[in-house]
Amino acid sequence: MPQTLVEDDIGQGRLVAAATSEWAVPLEIRLYRDSELLGKAANAFWNTAVGG
């Protein structure tokens, strides 16, 4: 799971790693968007996803 989503649960001890850090998998998420106008819902999603 992304660290930012579980930081509080890890800090409170409600969630723990199931294995050592050598089992951790780096993750990179990329979002791509068509340059055309996509409509209100798609633009709202995009703005939320990129923090805008």
Protein Blocks (a to p, Z undefined) as FASTA:
>chain_A
ZZklmmmmmmnopaccfbdfklpccddddddddfbdebjklmmmmmmmnoZZ
